[in-house]
Amino acid sequence: MKTEFLGLKLKNPVIVAAGPWNRDGRSLLKGISAGAGAVITETIVSDALIDVRPRIAYNGLGAQNIRLYSDIQVEGWQREMDIAKSRDSVVIASVSAHTPSELAYLAMKMEKFGADAIELGISSPMGESLEVVASDAERVYQMTKEVVRSVKIPVMVKLSQNATNISKVAKAVKSAGGAGVSAINTVRCILGVDVETAEPTLSTYGGYSGVPIRPLGLASVATIAQTVDDIQICGIGGIEDYKNALEYIMLGASAVQVGTSVMIHGFDRIQEIVSDLEQWSAKKGIKEAKSIRGMALENLKSFEEIKIEPVVSRVDTPVCQRECTACVTACIYGAIQKIEGQILLDPEKCTGCGLCTFVCPDKKFKLDW
């Protein structure tokens, strides 16, 4: 499934996101070898920082990361970019700074080194200053405009879920000449606390990523797609398989980024997603992502548009052999009972909330008139 993103023709819509897994040229080549349509460098800054230890935590669902930026000096990225570009590859440079001029300087350097596009990191869950910028549409406009004015390659901006009005910020990017946006960045978090020692999992706030933030990413992509005309979107957050990638595309994304899944499962995950996506698209006769982009938006309504219909839950096959009472426990209205292996549903008590259709492992319930 081909796609065109930021004016770049990609062999597939799967991009390896910025992060420590893309810390240098050889790491970037791993993503290319795995079949990714493009790769994004770890975020590059003017002054490389020494890593704290430990800096990454994982609870089996999501990850907290307090690694800030690349530890390679700016000039060192010329060598890394040469390595990454030694193959037929599309390499996007991620850069971050606090001022428009500094961002423009970094972008120009990366363009000179051979980057195909720029991703601006305007938010950081570890600090306060860039998170403030992420919600300030005017400052985002000025930063984007300065970079767009300074380079000839396309520029996209990575948006934060913490923005008070993500549509307004995306519109500012478009007005400034940005070619697209990526959404969302990691979410400010504390992964947990050891209640015996009172020690947080990591010693400071960090960026939360992985499966738990996917609903936030999907909502952000859909919101931008519905409210901002003619801007390309790259979906980020919790992509584990090809179906997750398709979810983002069907809500308006032209491409997707995968990061935490690579960190936890390795670059083979990219190969799996790309392969499964190719098989699915071949079966459906779909050659380009644009043919399905935004399809799900037709079925996405505002709350005020939802029709109130008198649906209630039904059970086609009431016999249940499982040692399971998930439906009974989850029915807060007391409409479901299970007696001697039979599911009994009282339509007078059922209010059509729909929860039983999700908690039943055998999918015995459905909503109907």
KAZIRA-V806443 format. One record per pair of residues at least 24 apart in sequence whose ideal C-beta (glycine too) atoms are under 8 Angstrom apart, sorted by the first residue. I is the first residue (numbers start at 0). GAP is how many residues later the second one is. Records with the same first field share a line. If there is no record, write none. Layout:
# KAZIRA-V806443
I->GAP / GAP
This chain:
# KAZIRA-V806443
0->276 / 277 / 280 / 285 / 286 / 287 / 288
1->285 / 286 / 287
2->34 / 251 / 252 / 285 / 286 / 287
3->250 / 284 / 286
4->33 / 175 / 227 / 229 / 249 / 250
5->111 / 148 / 150 / 173 / 174 / 226
6->147 / 172
7->30 / 82 / 108 / 109 / 146
9->27 / 28 / 80 / 245
10->26
11->24 / 25 / 262 / 265 / 266
12->24 / 232 / 236 / 240 / 241 / 242 / 243 / 264 / 276
13->231 / 241 / 242 / 244 / 256 / 259 / 260 / 263
14->24 / 25 / 77 / 219 / 240 / 241 / 242 / 243
15->24 / 241 / 242 / 243 / 246 / 251 / 254
16->219 / 240 / 241 / 242 / 245
17->24 / 25 / 76 / 101 / 103 / 140 / 239 / 241
18->46 / 240 / 241 / 243 / 244
19->36 / 45 / 47 / 243
20->238 / 241 / 242 / 246
22->47 / 48 / 49
23->48 / 56 / 59
24->54 / 55 / 56 / 57 / 58 / 59 / 61
25->57
27->52 / 55 / 56 / 61 / 63
28->54 / 55 / 57 / 58 / 60
29->237
30->231 / 236 / 239
31->52 / 55 / 57
32->54 / 234
33->233 / 234 / 236 / 237 / 240
34->235 / 236 / 239 / 240
35->234 / 238
36->53 / 218
37->51 / 52 / 53 / 54 / 78 / 217
38->45 / 50 / 51 / 52 / 53
39->51 / 52 / 53 / 54 / 79 / 217
40->29 / 36 / 39 / 40 / 43 / 50 / 51 / 52 / 53 / 69 / 74
41->27 / 28 / 52
42->25 / 26 / 27 / 51 / 52 / 53 / 78
43->25 / 26 / 28 / 30 / 33 / 49 / 50 / 51 / 52 / 62 / 66
44->24 / 25 / 50 / 51 / 52 / 61
45->28 / 51 / 56 / 59 / 60
47->24 / 25
51->151
53->148
54->147
55->207
56->134 / 144 / 145 / 149
57->152 / 206
58->132 / 133 / 142
60->149 / 150 / 151
61->127 / 129 / 146 / 147 / 148 / 149 / 150 / 151 / 198
62->128 / 145 / 146 / 147 / 197 / 200 / 201
63->125 / 126 / 127 / 137 / 138 / 142 / 143 / 144
64->121 / 141 / 142 / 144
65->60 / 136 / 137 / 138 / 139 / 140 / 141
67->56 / 58
68->27
73->32 / 35
76->32 / 33 / 36
77->34 / 35
80->29 / 32 / 33 / 34
81->31 / 32
84->29
89->26 / 27
90->24 / 25
91->24 / 25 / 26 / 27 / 64
92->24 / 25 / 26
93->24 / 25 / 26 / 27 / 64
94->24 / 25 / 26
95->24 / 25 / 26 / 28 / 34
97->31 / 32 / 35
98->44
99->42 / 43 / 45 / 46 / 47
100->45
102->40 / 43 / 44
103->42 / 43 / 45 / 46 / 47
106->40 / 43 / 44 / 48
107->42 / 43
110->40 / 41 / 42
114->38
115->37
116->36 / 37 / 38 / 39 / 62
117->29 / 33 / 35 / 36 / 37 / 38
118->36 / 37 / 38 / 39 / 63
119->24 / 27 / 35 / 36 / 37 / 38
120->37 / 64
121->35 / 36 / 37 / 38
122->35 / 36 / 37 / 39 / 40 / 62
123->83
124->37 / 60 / 61 / 62 / 63 / 64 / 80 / 81 / 82 / 83
125->78 / 79 / 80 / 81
130->29 / 31 / 57
133->25 / 26 / 28 / 29 / 35 / 51
134->25 / 27 / 28 / 29 / 30 / 34
136->28 / 31 / 32 / 34 / 35
137->34
139->29 / 32 / 33 / 36
140->31 / 32 / 34 / 35
141->34
142->33
143->28 / 29 / 32 / 33 / 34
144->31 / 32
147->28 / 29 / 30
148->28
153->25 / 26
154->24
155->24 / 25 / 26 / 76 / 78
156->24 / 25
157->24 / 25 / 27 / 78
158->24 / 25 / 26 / 61 / 65
159->24 / 25
160->24 / 26 / 52 / 55 / 56 / 59
161->25 / 26
165->54 / 57 / 58
166->56 / 57 / 60 / 61
169->54 / 57 / 58 / 61
170->56 / 57
172->58
173->54 / 56 / 57
177->53
178->53
179->51 / 52 / 53 / 54 / 74
180->43 / 50 / 51 / 52 / 53
181->51 / 52 / 53 / 54 / 75
182->34 / 37 / 38 / 41 / 50 / 51 / 52 / 53 / 54
183->29 / 32 / 33 / 36 / 52 / 53
184->51
185->27
186->26 / 29
208->28 / 29 / 50 / 51
209->28 / 50 / 51 / 54
210->27 / 29
211->26
212->24 / 25
213->24 / 25 / 30 / 33
216->31
217->29 / 30 / 33
220->27 / 30 / 31 / 32
221->29 / 30 / 74 / 75 / 78
223->28
224->26 / 27 / 28 / 69 / 72
225->26 / 71 / 74
238->34
239->29
240->31 / 32 / 35
241->30 / 31 / 34 / 35 / 38
244->28 / 32
245->31 / 34 / 46
246->49
248->40 / 43 / 44
249->42 / 43 / 44 / 45 / 46 / 47
250->43 / 45 / 46 / 49
251->41 / 42 / 45
252->40
253->35 / 36 / 39
254->34
308->60
309->42 / 59
310->41 / 56 / 57 / 58
311->35 / 38 / 39 / 40 / 55 / 56
312->32 / 34 / 37 / 39 / 41 / 43 / 44 / 52 / 53 / 54
313->31 / 51 / 52 / 53 / 54
314->28 / 30 / 49 / 50
315->48 / 50
316->47
317->24 / 25 / 26 / 27 / 46
318->24
319->42 / 44
321->39 / 40
323->37
325->33 / 34 / 35
326->29 / 32 / 33 / 37 / 38
329->25 / 26 / 29
330->24 / 25
